[in-house]
Amino acid sequence: KALAIAREARDMHGGNGIVDEYHVIRHMMNLETVNTYEGTHDVHALILGRAITGIAAFAN
């Protein structure tokens, strides 16, 4: 939800939403980083689970 709000704030600021003068872009990028990091962790867990158990968690 926080990422969606940050994206909306960026859009509301228009071109100013992506400059360092306003902190909107910094907050949005921090949230994007967390989102990407968590997704990467989940994918690694699925791959390791398949390697250990031999059971695929997602379709080929």
PDB file as gemmi writes it, atoms N, CA and C in Angstrom:
CRYST1    1.000    1.000    1.000  90.00  90.00  90.00 P 1                      
ATOM      1  N   LYS A   1       0.831  -1.192   0.000  1.00  0.00           N  
ATOM      2  CA  LYS A   1       0.000   0.000   0.000  1.00  0.00           C  
ATOM      3  C   LYS A   1       0.878   1.260   0.000  1.00  0.00           C  
ATOM      4  N   ALA A   2       1.957   1.238   0.752  1.00  0.00           N  
ATOM      5  CA  ALA A   2       2.836   2.410   0.820  1.00  0.00           C  
ATOM      6  C   ALA A   2       3.441   2.724  -0.542  1.00  0.00           C  
ATOM      7  N   LEU A   3       3.803   1.686  -1.286  1.00  0.00           N  
ATOM      8  CA  LEU A   3       4.380   1.903  -2.611  1.00  0.00           C  
ATOM      9  C   LEU A   3       3.357   2.531  -3.550  1.00  0.00           C  
ATOM     10  N   ALA A   4       2.131   2.077  -3.485  1.00  0.00           N  
ATOM     11  CA  ALA A   4       1.073   2.657  -4.324  1.00  0.00           C  
ATOM     12  C   ALA A   4       0.859   4.130  -3.982  1.00  0.00           C  
ATOM     13  N   ILE A   5       0.904   4.466  -2.709  1.00  0.00           N  
ATOM     14  CA  ILE A   5       0.735   5.859  -2.277  1.00  0.00           C  
ATOM     15  C   ILE A   5       1.907   6.711  -2.759  1.00  0.00           C  
ATOM     16  N   ALA A   6       3.122   6.175  -2.646  1.00  0.00           N  
ATOM     17  CA  ALA A   6       4.301   6.918  -3.107  1.00  0.00           C  
ATOM     18  C   ALA A   6       4.248   7.145  -4.615  1.00  0.00           C  
ATOM     19  N   ARG A   7       3.800   6.148  -5.360  1.00  0.00           N  
ATOM     20  CA  ARG A   7       3.663   6.320  -6.813  1.00  0.00           C  
ATOM     21  C   ARG A   7       2.620   7.380  -7.142  1.00  0.00           C  
ATOM     22  N   GLU A   8       1.518   7.365  -6.407  1.00  0.00           N  
ATOM     23  CA  GLU A   8       0.469   8.371  -6.624  1.00  0.00           C  
ATOM     24  C   GLU A   8       0.997   9.771  -6.311  1.00  0.00           C  
ATOM     25  N   ALA A   9       1.766   9.900  -5.222  1.00  0.00           N  
ATOM     26  CA  ALA A   9       2.350  11.199  -4.863  1.00  0.00           C  
ATOM     27  C   ALA A   9       3.305  11.678  -5.949  1.00  0.00           C  
ATOM     28  N   ARG A  10       4.105  10.762  -6.484  1.00  0.00           N  
ATOM     29  CA  ARG A  10       5.013  11.110  -7.580  1.00  0.00           C  
ATOM     30  C   ARG A  10       4.229  11.615  -8.783  1.00  0.00           C  
ATOM     31  N   ASP A  11       3.162  10.911  -9.122  1.00  0.00           N  
ATOM     32  CA  ASP A  11       2.334  11.322 -10.258  1.00  0.00           C  
ATOM     33  C   ASP A  11       1.680  12.676 -10.015  1.00  0.00           C  
ATOM     34  N   MET A  12       1.257  12.926  -8.789  1.00  0.00           N  
ATOM     35  CA  MET A  12       0.608  14.198  -8.456  1.00  0.00           C  
ATOM     36  C   MET A  12       1.575  15.368  -8.583  1.00  0.00           C  
ATOM     37  N   HIS A  13       2.852  15.119  -8.319  1.00  0.00           N  
ATOM     38  CA  HIS A  13       3.859  16.178  -8.413  1.00  0.00           C  
ATOM     39  C   HIS A  13       4.325  16.415  -9.851  1.00  0.00           C  
ATOM     40  N   GLY A  14       3.904  15.573 -10.767  1.00  0.00           N  
ATOM     41  CA  GLY A  14       4.314  15.729 -12.165  1.00  0.00           C  
ATOM     42  C   GLY A  14       5.819  15.605 -12.306  1.00  0.00           C  
ATOM     43  N   GLY A  15       6.420  16.490 -13.080  1.00  0.00           N  
ATOM     44  CA  GLY A  15       7.865  16.471 -13.295  1.00  0.00           C  
ATOM     45  C   GLY A  15       8.658  16.692 -12.023  1.00  0.00           C  
ATOM     46  N   ASN A  16       8.092  17.429 -11.072  1.00  0.00           N  
ATOM     47  CA  ASN A  16       8.784  17.664  -9.804  1.00  0.00           C  
ATOM     48  C   ASN A  16       8.862  16.400  -8.951  1.00  0.00           C  
ATOM     49  N   GLY A  17       8.055  15.402  -9.278  1.00  0.00           N  
ATOM     50  CA  GLY A  17       8.056  14.160  -8.511  1.00  0.00           C  
ATOM     51  C   GLY A  17       9.295  13.318  -8.702  1.00  0.00           C  
ATOM     52  N   ILE A  18      10.135  13.677  -9.675  1.00  0.00           N  
ATOM     53  CA  ILE A  18      11.338  12.877  -9.936  1.00  0.00           C  
ATOM     54  C   ILE A  18      12.632  13.657  -9.728  1.00  0.00           C  
ATOM     55  N   VAL A  19      12.551  14.826  -9.129  1.00  0.00           N  
ATOM     56  CA  VAL A  19      13.761  15.608  -8.868  1.00  0.00           C  
ATOM     57  C   VAL A  19      14.115  15.546  -7.385  1.00  0.00           C  
ATOM     58  N   ASP A  20      15.393  15.748  -7.082  1.00  0.00           N  
ATOM     59  CA  ASP A  20      15.874  15.660  -5.701  1.00  0.00           C  
ATOM     60  C   ASP A  20      15.358  16.779  -4.805  1.00  0.00           C  
ATOM     61  N   GLU A  21      14.883  17.853  -5.398  1.00  0.00           N  
ATOM     62  CA  GLU A  21      14.392  18.984  -4.614  1.00  0.00           C  
ATOM     63  C   GLU A  21      13.200  18.580  -3.733  1.00  0.00           C  
ATOM     64  N   TYR A  22      12.426  17.626  -4.215  1.00  0.00           N  
ATOM     65  CA  TYR A  22      11.295  17.085  -3.456  1.00  0.00           C  
ATOM     66  C   TYR A  22      11.656  15.659  -3.039  1.00  0.00           C  
ATOM     67  N   HIS A  23      11.174  15.231  -1.891  1.00  0.00           N  
ATOM     68  CA  HIS A  23      11.571  13.930  -1.346  1.00  0.00           C  
ATOM     69  C   HIS A  23      10.691  12.777  -1.811  1.00  0.00           C  
ATOM     70  N   VAL A  24       9.745  13.063  -2.673  1.00  0.00           N  
ATOM     71  CA  VAL A  24       8.819  12.026  -3.126  1.00  0.00           C  
ATOM     72  C   VAL A  24       9.568  10.885  -3.805  1.00  0.00           C  
ATOM     73  N   ILE A  25      10.470  11.207  -4.709  1.00  0.00           N  
ATOM     74  CA  ILE A  25      11.172  10.169  -5.463  1.00  0.00           C  
ATOM     75  C   ILE A  25      12.067   9.337  -4.550  1.00  0.00           C  
ATOM     76  N   ARG A  26      12.666   9.942  -3.545  1.00  0.00           N  
ATOM     77  CA  ARG A  26      13.524   9.190  -2.613  1.00  0.00           C  
ATOM     78  C   ARG A  26      12.708   8.147  -1.871  1.00  0.00           C  
ATOM     79  N   HIS A  27      11.547   8.543  -1.377  1.00  0.00           N  
ATOM     80  CA  HIS A  27      10.693   7.597  -0.657  1.00  0.00           C  
ATOM     81  C   HIS A  27      10.211   6.482  -1.588  1.00  0.00           C  
ATOM     82  N   MET A  28       9.838   6.846  -2.792  1.00  0.00           N  
ATOM     83  CA  MET A  28       9.358   5.840  -3.726  1.00  0.00           C  
ATOM     84  C   MET A  28      10.453   4.835  -4.067  1.00  0.00           C  
ATOM     85  N   MET A  29      11.660   5.320  -4.299  1.00  0.00           N  
ATOM     86  CA  MET A  29      12.762   4.422  -4.641  1.00  0.00           C  
ATOM     87  C   MET A  29      13.130   3.516  -3.467  1.00  0.00           C  
ATOM     88  N   ASN A  30      13.069   4.028  -2.249  1.00  0.00           N  
ATOM     89  CA  ASN A  30      13.318   3.179  -1.083  1.00  0.00           C  
ATOM     90  C   ASN A  30      12.293   2.054  -1.007  1.00  0.00           C  
ATOM     91  N   LEU A  31      11.038   2.377  -1.256  1.00  0.00           N  
ATOM     92  CA  LEU A  31       9.990   1.361  -1.229  1.00  0.00           C  
ATOM     93  C   LEU A  31      10.138   0.375  -2.380  1.00  0.00           C  
ATOM     94  N   GLU A  32      10.527   0.840  -3.552  1.00  0.00           N  
ATOM     95  CA  GLU A  32      10.760  -0.051  -4.694  1.00  0.00           C  
ATOM     96  C   GLU A  32      11.889  -1.031  -4.376  1.00  0.00           C  
ATOM     97  N   THR A  33      12.933  -0.549  -3.716  1.00  0.00           N  
ATOM     98  CA  THR A  33      14.060  -1.401  -3.363  1.00  0.00           C  
ATOM     99  C   THR A  33      13.621  -2.520  -2.444  1.00  0.00           C  
ATOM    100  N   VAL A  34      12.837  -2.199  -1.440  1.00  0.00           N  
ATOM    101  CA  VAL A  34      12.337  -3.214  -0.508  1.00  0.00           C  
ATOM    102  C   VAL A  34      11.462  -4.211  -1.251  1.00  0.00           C  
ATOM    103  N   ASN A  35      10.610  -3.728  -2.125  1.00  0.00           N  
ATOM    104  CA  ASN A  35       9.725  -4.601  -2.897  1.00  0.00           C  
ATOM    105  C   ASN A  35      10.536  -5.554  -3.770  1.00  0.00           C  
ATOM    106  N   THR A  36      11.565  -5.056  -4.431  1.00  0.00           N  
ATOM    107  CA  THR A  36      12.411  -5.884  -5.287  1.00  0.00           C  
ATOM    108  C   THR A  36      13.191  -6.888  -4.454  1.00  0.00           C  
ATOM    109  N   TYR A  37      13.726  -6.455  -3.338  1.00  0.00           N  
ATOM    110  CA  TYR A  37      14.503  -7.336  -2.470  1.00  0.00           C  
ATOM    111  C   TYR A  37      13.643  -8.484  -1.977  1.00  0.00           C  
ATOM    112  N   GLU A  38      12.428  -8.192  -1.529  1.00  0.00           N  
ATOM    113  CA  GLU A  38      11.552  -9.239  -1.022  1.00  0.00           C  
ATOM    114  C   GLU A  38      11.168 -10.207  -2.126  1.00  0.00           C  
ATOM    115  N   GLY A  39      10.911  -9.708  -3.309  1.00  0.00           N  
ATOM    116  CA  GLY A  39      10.571 -10.584  -4.426  1.00  0.00           C  
ATOM    117  C   GLY A  39      11.717 -11.513  -4.780  1.00  0.00           C  
ATOM    118  N   THR A  40      12.932 -10.983  -4.767  1.00  0.00           N  
ATOM    119  CA  THR A  40      14.108 -11.788  -5.062  1.00  0.00           C  
ATOM    120  C   THR A  40      14.257 -12.898  -4.039  1.00  0.00           C  
ATOM    121  N   HIS A  41      14.035 -12.589  -2.777  1.00  0.00           N  
ATOM    122  CA  HIS A  41      14.122 -13.589  -1.712  1.00  0.00           C  
ATOM    123  C   HIS A  41      13.113 -14.712  -1.950  1.00  0.00           C  
ATOM    124  N   ASP A  42      11.903 -14.355  -2.327  1.00  0.00           N  
ATOM    125  CA  ASP A  42      10.862 -15.354  -2.566  1.00  0.00           C  
ATOM    126  C   ASP A  42      11.231 -16.278  -3.723  1.00  0.00           C  
ATOM    127  N   VAL A  43      11.766 -15.718  -4.787  1.00  0.00           N  
ATOM    128  CA  VAL A  43      12.163 -16.531  -5.939  1.00  0.00           C  
ATOM    129  C   VAL A  43      13.296 -17.475  -5.553  1.00  0.00           C  
ATOM    130  N   HIS A  44      14.264 -16.995  -4.807  1.00  0.00           N  
ATOM    131  CA  HIS A  44      15.355 -17.865  -4.361  1.00  0.00           C  
ATOM    132  C   HIS A  44      14.822 -18.995  -3.490  1.00  0.00           C  
ATOM    133  N   ALA A  45      13.867 -18.700  -2.621  1.00  0.00           N  
ATOM    134  CA  ALA A  45      13.280 -19.738  -1.769  1.00  0.00           C  
ATOM    135  C   ALA A  45      12.597 -20.810  -2.616  1.00  0.00           C  
ATOM    136  N   LEU A  46      11.889 -20.408  -3.658  1.00  0.00           N  
ATOM    137  CA  LEU A  46      11.233 -21.376  -4.543  1.00  0.00           C  
ATOM    138  C   LEU A  46      12.255 -22.241  -5.276  1.00  0.00           C  
ATOM    139  N   ILE A  47      13.319 -21.628  -5.753  1.00  0.00           N  
ATOM    140  CA  ILE A  47      14.354 -22.373  -6.477  1.00  0.00           C  
ATOM    141  C   ILE A  47      15.066 -23.348  -5.547  1.00  0.00           C  
ATOM    142  N   LEU A  48      15.425 -22.893  -4.353  1.00  0.00           N  
ATOM    143  CA  LEU A  48      16.088 -23.774  -3.391  1.00  0.00           C  
ATOM    144  C   LEU A  48      15.166 -24.903  -2.953  1.00  0.00           C  
ATOM    145  N   GLY A  49      13.893 -24.588  -2.751  1.00  0.00           N  
ATOM    146  CA  GLY A  49      12.925 -25.626  -2.374  1.00  0.00           C  
ATOM    147  C   GLY A  49      12.833 -26.711  -3.428  1.00  0.00           C  
ATOM    148  N   ARG A  50      12.819 -26.329  -4.691  1.00  0.00           N  
ATOM    149  CA  ARG A  50      12.771 -27.308  -5.784  1.00  0.00           C  
ATOM    150  C   ARG A  50      14.053 -28.139  -5.803  1.00  0.00           C  
ATOM    151  N   ALA A  51      15.197 -27.500  -5.587  1.00  0.00           N  
ATOM    152  CA  ALA A  51      16.473 -28.216  -5.601  1.00  0.00           C  
ATOM    153  C   ALA A  51      16.559 -29.227  -4.457  1.00  0.00           C  
ATOM    154  N   ILE A  52      16.015 -28.877  -3.309  1.00  0.00           N  
ATOM    155  CA  ILE A  52      16.092 -29.751  -2.136  1.00  0.00           C  
ATOM    156  C   ILE A  52      15.070 -30.878  -2.204  1.00  0.00           C  
ATOM    157  N   THR A  53      13.828 -30.548  -2.576  1.00  0.00           N  
ATOM    158  CA  THR A  53      12.743 -31.536  -2.531  1.00  0.00           C  
ATOM    159  C   THR A  53      12.472 -32.211  -3.867  1.00  0.00           C  
ATOM    160  N   GLY A  54      12.872 -31.578  -4.962  1.00  0.00           N  
ATOM    161  CA  GLY A  54      12.559 -32.112  -6.279  1.00  0.00           C  
ATOM    162  C   GLY A  54      11.151 -31.780  -6.735  1.00  0.00           C  
ATOM    163  N   ILE A  55      10.408 -31.032  -5.932  1.00  0.00           N  
ATOM    164  CA  ILE A  55       9.037 -30.650  -6.261  1.00  0.00           C  
ATOM    165  C   ILE A  55       9.044 -29.210  -6.757  1.00  0.00           C  
ATOM    166  N   ALA A  56       8.562 -29.002  -7.985  1.00  0.00           N  
ATOM    167  CA  ALA A  56       8.526 -27.658  -8.556  1.00  0.00           C  
ATOM    168  C   ALA A  56       7.386 -26.856  -7.939  1.00  0.00           C  
ATOM    169  N   ALA A  57       7.681 -25.663  -7.492  1.00  0.00           N  
ATOM    170  CA  ALA A  57       6.670 -24.794  -6.891  1.00  0.00           C  
ATOM    171  C   ALA A  57       5.960 -23.950  -7.936  1.00  0.00           C  
ATOM    172  N   PHE A  58       6.499 -23.904  -9.146  1.00  0.00           N  
ATOM    173  CA  PHE A  58       5.885 -23.135 -10.220  1.00  0.00           C  
ATOM    174  C   PHE A  58       6.043 -23.913 -11.521  1.00  0.00           C  
ATOM    175  N   ALA A  59       5.162 -23.654 -12.478  1.00  0.00           N  
ATOM    176  CA  ALA A  59       5.150 -24.396 -13.741  1.00  0.00           C  
ATOM    177  C   ALA A  59       6.334 -24.012 -14.617  1.00  0.00           C  
ATOM    178  N   ASN A  60       6.772 -24.961 -15.414  1.00  0.00           N  
ATOM    179  CA  ASN A  60       7.882 -24.694 -16.348  1.00  0.00           C  
ATOM    180  C   ASN A  60       7.390 -24.014 -17.568  1.00  0.00           C  
TER     181      ASN A  60                                                      
END                                                                             
